[in-house]
Amino acid sequence: MRVRMPNRRGRDAPRRGLTFRMALAGGVVAVLLIGAFTLLLTTIFGLRDAGVTERRSEAVLISSDRLEKSVTDLDEEARGLVLTGDSRFLRDYTLEKAAMPAEEADLVRLVAHGDGAQAVRARRIVQAGEAYVRGYVAPLVDAERTDPAAARSMLQGGEGPQRLSALRAECAAFASAQRTIAARSEQHSIDAARDAAITAGMSGGGALLLVCCFVVYLTRVIVHPVRRAALAAGALAEGDFAVRMPETSPGELGTIGTRFNSMVGSLKMSRDRLRQFAGEQGALRRVATLVACGVSPTQVFDAVAAEVGHLLGVDHTEIIRFESDDTARVVGYWSDPRVPEVMPPLNGHWPVESGTVTSAVLTTERPARMKNYERATSAIGIWAHTAGIRCVVGCPIKVEGRVWGAMLIHSLDAEPLPGVTEDRMQEFMDLVGAAIANAQSRSDLLASRARVVAAADESRRRIERDLHDGAQQQLVTLTLKLRTLETTAVAPGQDRLRGELSDVVHDLSNVLDDLQEVSRGIVPPILTRSGLRPALRSLARHSPVPVTLQADVAGRLPESVEVAVYYTVSETLTNVVKHASASEVRVDLVLEHRTVCLSVHDDGRGGADFAGGSGLVGLKDRVEALGGSIEVLSPAGGGTSVLVHIPLPDR
């Protein structure tokens, strides 16, 4: 069966695949996470910059204080030298003076990347410090070395304190501005730290929320559809063909749902067809078994009618035979127990009229059907309309190449499926034709065997009659004549002649007895005169092997049955005497359900077989000619049992 796959362009194209959806969801999560971490990094960098600015401000303040202290120390050393004249005040003067350029450069470097106004103030401080040292402190020291009075005069002039106060004021303003910058940097650092903490918390929460959303999305898009698919597959594995998957799932899962539902539908259709096929094969096997068992055609016809009715789900089925007088006769039929019993139609016999299914089948030798009997004028058509038959389908039955009859099905409601119904019926019709041919062959064979047996029995009777009326009478007459001669014609003194005549008479008597015995074996008079039970008792009495006889048959049986039973017992006893070496024989004869059941059993050495001689084969032909069966059970060393069943003919 071809399964039509969904159109990929028509049905799958509007859907986005799972790869696209996963890539899109992953991209969104990645973008959001990158944004969150970028914000966090920005905050961290701001916090770092605030710390760097704060540390630079502290370094600037330290550098400016160091430079101011160096200028103040040089001033104090120069003043102490002038006031005391003690050269020890100049012990660190040279070193401090030499270190000032580096301190000035360090201050300028530190403020070079900071606030512009502070850079200007730093340069003014450096210039003011250099000018103070070069223009006042150094000349004061040089004057003290060359002209102490001039040095004191310079000291008393007050220029130094003024210039030093101005420098200190400039340094104080610079330090104040730098502290303000440091305070702002510290506040910025605090704000940056707070923002970093908030950003980190928000980023962590946002990341967790994104992960949860992603998990929920994956669960809804993939996990739930996959779980539903697993449950649906499990239900399908357990044989539930009503299970279906939603076809609205995203991406490939929706396609899987569509394909799964299509597959389930295909499997259900295949299962139904397989069940139908299995049902047909089972019905055909049952009918074929009946045909092989050789049951009567009536049983086969009724069985076929019932099987076809069950398989096709119709209301009535019938098998008809076309007669030579252009009529149809019902030979087998079946009715659904749930519908009114109207079979067989017209007492099972009606004329084959034009315009009917039976006429179409007989004429065309092909299946035919009729769906409307409202205007029917034929006898069978009027009956169909009266019985409420909606549709009749007929299929021919052929035997040996000619139309023998037809199979008809009747439906009261729905019309049987055209084409398929006829094909399914035809498979049974072949078996019906084989059954009819087999039944005819079997009937002809049985009739032929019966005629052969009857002819043999008639030949035995004629021989027995000829012996009785001919040879036996002549022997009796000859014996009487010889006795008469012996008593009247022999002269006294001829004892030798009288003795010879007596021996001849005695031999003739023995011959006559043997001939009578042979005559009785052909057709025993006791069987014809008294019946089966006395004849069997006579066989039992004359048997050299003891026989136990149990014959529960009252009255007379048909002559052919009595002869068959008698010869079976006779032949079996003869075989026992000749071959079995038995010490006892048991014969049981009963009548059950109009079937004669005979059992002959001995305790001999066994080994009897139909292939061992013509006696058992003759018994088999005789019994089967009457429609009976014969079975020989003879295991080696276990004795022999002969079982015979012969059905009585119908009265």
C-alpha positions in Angstrom: 0.0 0.0 0.0 1.4 3.4 -0.9 1.4 6.0 1.7 1.2 9.6 0.5 3.9 11.6 2.2 3.1 15.2 3.2 4.2 17.9 0.7 7.4 19.3 2.1 7.2 22.6 0.4 3.5 23.0 1.1 3.3 21.9 4.7 6.8 22.0 6.2 7.9 25.3 4.6 6.0 27.7 6.8 7.5 26.0 9.9 10.8 27.1 11.3 13.0 24.1 12.1 14.2 23.2 15.6 17.8 24.2 14.6 16.6 27.7 13.6 14.6 28.0 16.8 17.4 26.7 19.0 19.9 29.1 17.3 17.5 32.0 17.7 16.8 31.2 21.3 20.5 30.7 22.0 21.3 33.9 20.2 18.8 35.9 22.2 20.2 34.4 25.4 23.8 35.1 24.3 23.0 38.7 23.4 21.3 39.4 26.7 24.1 37.7 28.6 26.7 39.7 26.6 24.9 42.9 27.3 24.6 42.1 31.0 28.3 41.2 31.3 29.3 44.3 29.2 27.4 46.5 31.6 29.1 44.7 34.5 32.5 45.1 32.9 31.8 48.8 32.2 30.9 49.2 35.9 34.0 47.3 36.9 36.2 49.5 34.6 34.5 52.6 36.1 35.3 51.4 39.6 38.9 50.7 38.5 39.2 54.2 37.0 37.7 55.8 40.1 40.3 53.9 42.2 43.1 55.0 39.9 42.0 58.6 40.1 41.8 58.5 43.8 45.3 57.0 44.1 46.6 59.6 41.7 45.0 62.4 43.8 46.7 61.1 46.9 50.0 60.9 45.0 49.5 64.5 43.7 48.8 65.7 47.2 51.9 63.9 48.6 54.0 65.3 45.7 52.8 68.9 46.3 53.3 68.6 50.0 56.8 67.2 49.4 57.7 70.1 47.0 56.3 72.7 49.5 58.2 71.0 52.3 61.4 71.1 50.3 61.0 74.8 49.6 60.2 75.5 53.2 63.2 73.4 54.4 65.5 75.3 52.1 64.1 78.6 53.4 64.6 77.6 57.0 68.1 76.3 56.4 69.0 79.6 54.6 67.5 81.7 57.5 69.2 79.6 60.1 72.5 80.0 58.4 72.0 83.8 58.2 70.8 84.2 61.7 73.3 81.9 63.5 76.1 81.7 61.0 76.3 78.0 61.7 77.2 76.1 58.6 75.5 73.0 59.9 72.3 74.3 58.6 73.6 73.7 55.1 74.2 70.1 55.8 71.1 69.0 53.7 70.8 72.1 51.6 72.7 70.8 48.6 70.9 67.5 48.5 67.5 69.0 48.9 68.2 71.6 46.2 69.4 68.9 43.9 66.3 66.9 44.5 63.8 69.7 43.8 63.8 69.3 39.9 62.8 65.7 40.2 60.0 66.5 42.7 58.8 69.3 40.4 58.8 67.0 37.4 57.0 64.3 39.4 54.3 66.8 40.3 53.9 68.0 36.8 53.7 64.4 35.5 51.1 63.4 38.1 48.8 66.2 37.2 49.4 66.0 33.4 46.5 63.5 32.9 44.2 65.0 35.4 42.3 68.2 35.8 43.6 71.0 33.5 43.2 73.7 36.1 45.3 71.6 38.5 48.0 71.2 35.9 48.1 75.0 35.5 48.3 75.4 39.3 51.0 72.8 39.5 53.1 74.6 36.9 52.6 77.9 38.8 53.7 76.2 42.0 56.8 74.8 40.3 57.6 78.2 38.8 57.0 80.0 42.0 59.2 77.5 43.9 62.0 77.7 41.4 61.8 81.5 41.4 61.8 81.6 45.2 64.8 79.2 45.5 66.8 80.8 42.6 65.8 84.4 43.3 65.8 84.5 47.1 67.1 81.4 48.9 70.3 80.8 46.7 71.3 84.5 46.7 70.7 84.7 50.5 73.0 81.7 51.0 75.6 83.1 48.6 75.4 86.5 50.3 76.0 84.9 53.7 79.1 83.3 52.4 80.5 86.4 50.9 78.9 89.3 52.8 77.0 88.4 56.0 75.8 92.0 56.5 74.2 92.1 53.1 72.6 88.7 53.8 71.1 90.1 57.1 69.9 93.1 55.2 68.1 90.9 52.6 66.6 88.8 55.4 65.3 91.9 57.2 63.9 93.3 54.0 60.9 90.9 54.3 60.8 89.8 50.6 61.3 86.2 51.5 58.4 85.8 53.8 56.1 87.5 51.3 57.2 85.2 48.4 57.0 82.2 50.7 53.5 83.1 51.9 52.4 83.4 48.3 53.9 80.1 47.4 52.2 78.5 50.4 48.9 80.1 49.5 49.3 78.6 46.0 50.1 75.2 47.4 47.1 75.4 49.8 44.8 76.3 46.9 46.2 73.4 44.9 45.9 71.0 47.8 42.3 72.1 48.4 41.4 71.7 44.8 43.1 68.3 44.7 41.3 67.2 47.8 38.0 68.2 46.2 39.0 66.1 43.2 40.0 63.2 45.5 36.6 63.5 47.3 34.8 63.4 44.0 36.9 60.4 42.9 36.1 58.7 46.2 32.4 59.4 45.8 32.6 58.2 42.2 34.4 55.1 43.4 31.7 54.4 46.0 29.0 55.0 43.4 30.8 52.7 41.0 31.1 50.0 43.6 27.4 50.3 44.4 26.6 50.2 40.7 28.8 47.2 40.2 27.1 45.3 43.0 23.7 46.2 41.6 24.8 45.3 38.1 26.3 42.0 39.3 23.0 41.2 41.1 20.9 42.1 38.2 23.2 40.2 35.8 23.1 37.1 38.0 19.3 37.3 38.4 18.9 38.1 34.7 21.1 35.2 33.7 19.1 32.9 36.0 15.9 34.1 34.6 17.2 33.7 31.1 18.3 30.1 31.9 14.8 29.4 33.4 13.1 30.9 30.4 15.3 28.9 28.1 14.6 25.7 30.0 10.9 26.4 29.9 11.1 27.1 26.2 13.0 23.8 25.6 10.6 21.9 27.7 7.6 23.3 25.8 9.1 23.0 22.4 11.1 19.8 22.7 10.5 17.9 25.9 6.7 17.9 26.0 6.4 16.9 22.3 9.0 14.2 22.7 7.3 12.9 25.8 4.0 12.9 23.9 5.7 11.1 21.0 7.1 8.5 23.4 3.7 7.9 25.0 2.1 7.7 21.6 4.7 5.2 20.4 4.2 3.1 23.5 0.4 3.1 23.0 1.0 2.2 19.3 3.3 -0.6 20.4 0.5 -2.0 22.6 -1.8 -2.1 19.6 -3.7 1.2 20.2 -4.3 2.5 16.6 -6.5 5.3 17.8 -3.6 7.2 19.2 -2.6 10.5 17.5 0.1 13.1 18.0 -0.6 16.9 17.7 0.5 18.3 14.4 0.9 21.8 15.7 4.3 21.2 17.4 7.1 23.5 16.2 9.6 22.6 13.5 10.5 19.0 12.8 8.4 17.8 15.7 5.3 19.0 13.9 6.5 17.1 10.9 7.1 14.0 13.0 3.5 14.3 14.4 2.1 14.5 10.8 4.2 11.6 9.7 3.4 9.6 12.8 -0.3 10.1 12.3 0.0 9.1 8.7 2.0 6.0 9.7 -0.6 5.0 12.3 -3.3 5.3 9.8 -1.3 3.2 7.4 -0.7 0.6 10.1 -4.3 0.5 11.0 -5.3 0.0 7.4 -2.7 -2.7 7.1 -3.9 -4.4 10.3 -7.5 -4.3 9.1 -6.4 -5.8 5.7 -4.3 -8.4 7.5 -7.2 -9.3 9.7 -9.5 -9.5 6.7 -6.9 -11.7 4.9 -6.4 -13.9 8.0 -10.2 -14.3 8.2 -10.4 -15.2 4.6 -7.6 -17.7 4.8 -9.0 -19.2 8.0 -12.4 -19.6 6.3 -10.8 -21.0 3.2 -8.8 -23.4 5.3 -11.8 -24.6 7.2 -13.7 -25.2 4.0 -10.7 -26.9 2.4 -10.5 -29.1 5.4 -14.1 -30.1 5.0 -13.5 -30.8 1.3 -10.4 -32.8 2.1 -12.3 -34.9 4.7 -14.8 -35.9 2.1 -17.9 -34.7 3.9 -21.2 -34.5 2.1 -21.7 -31.7 -0.4 -24.6 -30.4 1.7 -22.2 -29.8 4.7 -19.7 -28.1 2.5 -22.4 -25.9 0.9 -23.7 -24.8 4.3 -20.2 -24.2 5.6 -19.3 -22.0 2.6 -22.5 -20.1 2.9 -21.9 -19.4 6.6 -18.2 -18.4 6.0 -19.0 -16.0 3.2 -21.8 -14.5 5.2 -19.5 -13.9 8.2 -16.7 -12.5 6.1 -18.7 -10.1 3.9 -21.1 -9.0 6.7 -24.2 -9.6 4.6 -27.6 -10.8 5.8 -28.3 -13.9 3.7 -26.2 -16.2 1.6 -27.2 -19.2 -0.5 -25.7 -21.6 -3.0 -27.9 -22.7 -5.9 -27.6 -25.4 -8.5 -28.9 -24.8 -12.1 -31.2 -27.7 -13.1 -31.7 -29.0 -16.6 -35.2 -27.6 -16.7 -34.0 -24.0 -16.4 -34.7 -23.7 -12.7 -32.5 -22.9 -9.7 -32.5 -25.1 -6.6 -31.0 -24.1 -3.2 -28.4 -26.6 -2.0 -27.0 -24.6 0.9 -27.8 -21.3 2.7 -27.1 -19.2 5.8 -28.9 -16.3 7.5 -27.7 -13.7 10.0 -29.4 -14.5 13.3 -30.1 -10.8 13.8 -32.3 -10.4 10.7 -35.6 -12.0 9.9 -35.4 -15.6 8.7 -36.5 -15.7 5.0 -34.3 -18.4 3.6 -34.5 -20.3 1.4 -36.5 -18.2 -1.0 -39.6 -19.7 -2.7 -39.1 -23.0 -0.9 -35.6 -23.3 -2.4 -36.7 -23.7 -6.0 -37.6 -21.1 -8.6 -37.4 -20.6 -12.4 -34.4 -18.8 -14.0 -36.1 -15.8 -15.6 -34.7 -13.0 -17.7 -33.6 -9.9 -15.8 -32.5 -11.7 -12.7 -29.1 -12.2 -11.1 -29.4 -16.0 -11.6 -30.1 -15.5 -15.3 -27.2 -13.1 -15.7 -24.8 -15.5 -14.0 -26.0 -18.4 -16.0 -25.8 -16.5 -19.3 -22.6 -14.6 -19.0 -20.8 -17.0 -16.6 -19.5 -14.0 -14.8 -20.4 -12.3 -11.5 -23.5 -10.1 -11.5 -25.5 -7.8 -9.1 -28.9 -6.1 -8.9 -29.7 -3.2 -6.6 -33.3 -2.3 -7.3 -36.3 -4.8 -7.2 -39.1 -2.2 -7.0 -40.2 -3.0 -10.6 -39.3 -6.6 -10.7 -41.7 -9.0 -12.4 -39.9 -12.3 -12.0 -40.8 -14.6 -9.2 -37.5 -14.3 -7.4 -37.5 -10.5 -8.0 -41.0 -10.1 -6.4 -39.8 -12.3 -3.5 -36.7 -10.1 -3.0 -38.7 -6.9 -3.0 -41.2 -8.4 -0.6 -38.4 -9.6 1.7 -36.8 -6.1 1.7 -33.7 -7.2 -0.1 -31.8 -4.1 -1.3 -28.9 -5.7 -3.2 -28.1 -9.2 -4.5 -24.7 -10.2 -5.8 -24.1 -13.5 -7.6 -21.0 -15.4 -8.5 -20.8 -18.5 -10.8 -19.7 -21.9 -9.6 -18.0 -23.9 -12.2 -17.4 -27.6 -12.2 -15.2 -29.2 -14.9 -15.4 -26.0 -17.0 -19.1 -25.5 -17.0 -21.4 -23.4 -14.8 -22.9 -25.7 -12.2 -24.6 -23.1 -10.1 -24.0 -19.8 -8.3 -23.3 -18.2 -4.9 -25.8 -15.5 -4.0 -25.5 -12.9 -1.2 -28.4 -10.7 0.0 -28.0 -7.3 1.7 -30.9 -5.6 3.5 -29.1 -2.3 4.1 -25.8 -1.1 2.6 -24.7 -2.3 -0.8 -21.6 -4.6 -0.7 -18.5 -3.0 -2.1 -18.5 -3.4 -5.9 -15.6 -5.4 -7.3 -14.0 -6.4 -4.0 -17.0 -8.5 -3.0 -17.0 -10.4 -6.2 -13.3 -11.1 -6.0 -13.6 -12.4 -2.4 -16.5 -14.6 -3.3 -14.7 -16.1 -6.3 -12.0 -17.6 -4.0 -14.7 -19.6 -2.3 -16.3 -20.6 -5.5 -13.2 -22.4 -6.6 -13.3 -24.4 -3.5 -17.0 -25.1 -3.9 -16.3 -26.3 -7.4 -13.5 -28.6 -6.1 -15.8 -29.9 -3.4 -18.6 -30.7 -5.9 -16.1 -32.4 -8.2 -14.6 -34.3 -5.3 -18.0 -35.3 -4.0 -19.1 -36.5 -7.4 -15.8 -38.5 -7.8 -16.2 -40.0 -4.4 -19.8 -40.8 -5.0 -18.9 -42.4 -8.3 -16.1 -44.3 -6.7 -18.3 -45.6 -3.8 -21.0 -46.6 -6.3 -18.4 -48.4 -8.4 -17.0 -50.2 -5.4 -20.5 -51.1 -4.2 -21.3 -52.5 -7.6 -18.2 -54.6 -7.6 -18.9 -55.9 -4.1 -22.6 -56.6 -5.0 -21.4 -58.4 -8.2 -19.0 -60.5 -6.2 -21.7 -61.4 -3.6 -24.1 -62.2 -6.5 -21.4 -64.4 -8.0 -21.0 -66.2 -4.7 -24.7 -66.8 -4.4 -24.8 -68.1 -8.0 -21.9 -70.4 -7.3 -23.5 -71.6 -4.0 -26.8 -72.2 -5.8 -25.1 -74.0 -8.7 -23.2 -76.1 -6.2 -26.4 -76.9 -4.3 -28.5 -77.6 -7.3 -25.8 -79.2 -9.4 -22.7 -80.9 -8.0 -24.1 -81.6 -4.6 -27.3 -83.2 -5.9 -25.3 -85.3 -8.4 -22.9 -86.4 -5.6 -25.9 -87.3 -3.4 -27.5 -89.3 -6.2 -24.2 -91.0 -7.0 -23.8 -91.9 -3.3 -27.3 -93.3 -3.1 -26.7 -95.4 -6.3 -23.5 -96.8 -4.9 -25.1 -97.8 -1.6 -27.9 -99.5 -3.5 -25.3 -101.4 -5.6 -23.5 -102.3 -2.4 -26.5 -103.8 -0.8 -28.3 -105.4 -3.7 -26.0 -105.9 -6.7 -23.0 -107.5 -5.0 -23.3 -111.3 -4.8 -22.6 -113.0 -1.6 -18.9 -113.9 -1.2 -17.7 -110.8 -3.0 -16.6 -109.1 0.1 -13.7 -107.4 -1.5 -16.0 -105.6 -4.1 -18.4 -104.7 -1.3 -15.5 -103.2 0.7 -14.3 -101.1 -2.3 -17.8 -99.8 -2.9 -18.1 -98.9 0.7 -14.8 -97.0 0.5 -16.0 -95.1 -2.6 -19.3 -94.2 -0.8 -17.3 -93.0 2.2 -15.0 -90.9 0.0 -18.0 -89.4 -1.8 -19.6 -88.5 1.5 -16.4 -86.7 2.5 -16.3 -84.9 -0.8 -20.0 -83.9 -0.3 -19.2 -82.7 3.2 -16.3 -80.6 2.0 -18.4 -79.2 -0.8 -21.2 -78.3 1.6 -18.6 -76.6 3.9 -17.3 -74.6 0.9 -20.8 -73.7 0.0 -21.6 -72.5 3.5 -18.4 -70.3 3.4 -19.6 -68.6 0.2 -22.9 -67.5 1.6 -23.7 -69.2 4.9 -27.3 -70.3 5.0 -27.6 -69.4 8.7 -26.8 -65.8 7.9 -29.5 -65.6 5.3 -32.0 -67.6 7.3 -31.4 -66.5 11.0 -29.4 -63.2 10.9 -26.1 -61.9 12.0 -26.0 -62.9 15.7 -26.5 -66.7 15.1 -24.1 -66.6 12.2 -21.4 -65.0 14.4 -22.1 -67.5 17.2 -21.6 -70.3 14.6 -18.2 -68.8 13.6 -17.2 -68.6 17.2 -18.2 -72.2 17.9 -16.2 -73.6 14.9 -13.1 -71.5 15.6 -10.1 -73.5 16.8 -9.1 -70.4 19.0 -11.5 -69.6 21.9 -13.8 -66.7 21.0 -15.6 -64.4 23.4 -18.6 -62.9 21.5 -20.6 -59.9 22.7 -23.2 -58.9 20.0 -25.6 -56.2 21.2 -27.6 -55.9 18.0 -31.3 -56.6 18.0 -33.2 -57.5 14.9 -32.0 -57.7 11.4 -29.6 -55.2 9.7 -29.4 -54.5 6.0 -28.2 -57.5 4.1 -25.1 -55.8 2.8 -24.1 -54.7 6.3 -24.6 -58.1 7.7 -22.6 -59.7 5.0 -19.8 -57.2 5.5 -19.7 -57.8 9.3 -19.8 -61.6 8.8 -17.0 -61.7 6.3 -14.9 -59.3 8.5 -15.2 -61.6 11.5 -14.7 -64.7 9.4 -11.5 -63.3 7.7 -10.1 -62.0 10.9 -10.6 -65.4 12.7 -9.0 -67.2 9.7 -6.0 -64.8 10.0 -5.8 -65.4 13.8 -5.7 -69.2 13.2 -3.1 -69.0 10.4 -0.8 -66.2 11.6 -1.4 -64.8 15.1 -0.6 -67.7 17.4 -3.2 -66.2 19.7 -4.8 -67.9 22.8 -8.0 -65.9 22.8 -10.1 -63.7 20.5 -12.7 -61.1 21.6 -15.5 -60.0 19.2 -17.7 -57.0 20.2 -20.6 -55.7 18.0 -22.8 -52.7 19.0 -25.1 -50.3 17.3 -24.5 -46.6 18.2 -26.2 -43.6 16.6 -27.2 -45.7 13.5 -23.6 -46.9 13.1 -22.5 -50.5 13.4 -19.3 -50.7 15.5 -17.3 -53.9 15.3 -14.2 -54.7 17.2 -12.1 -57.9 16.9 -9.1 -58.2 19.1 -6.7 -61.1 19.7 -3.7 -61.5 22.0 -1.4 -62.8 19.3 2.0 -61.6 18.0 0.6 -58.7 16.0 2.2 -57.3 12.8 -0.9 -57.5 10.6 -1.0 -55.0 7.8 -3.2 -54.2 4.8 -0.2 -54.7 2.6 0.3 -58.3 3.9 -2.4 -60.0 1.8 -5.5 -59.6 -0.2 -7.9 -60.7 2.6 -7.8 -57.4 4.6 -7.8 -55.4 1.3 -11.0 -57.1 0.3 -12.5 -56.3 3.7 -11.5 -52.7 3.3 -13.1 -52.4 -0.2 -16.3 -54.1 1.1 -16.5 -51.8 4.2 -15.7 -48.6 2.4 -18.1 -49.4 -0.4 -20.8 -49.1 2.3 -19.5 -45.7 3.4 -17.7 -47.1 6.4 -14.2 -47.3 7.7 -11.9 -50.0 8.8 -8.7 -49.7 10.9 -6.1 -52.3 11.9 -4.0 -51.7 15.0 -1.3 -54.4 15.2 1.9 -53.5 17.0 4.5 -56.2 17.1 4.0 -58.5 20.1 0.8 -56.5 21.2 -1.9 -58.4 19.5 -4.2 -57.2 16.7 -7.3 -55.1 16.8 -9.6 -54.7 13.8 -12.0 -51.7 14.2 -14.9 -51.3 11.8 -17.6 -48.6 11.6 -20.4 -48.9 9.1 -23.2 -46.2 8.9 -26.7 -47.6 8.3 -28.4 -46.2 5.2 -31.2 -43.6 5.8 -34.7 -45.1 5.9 
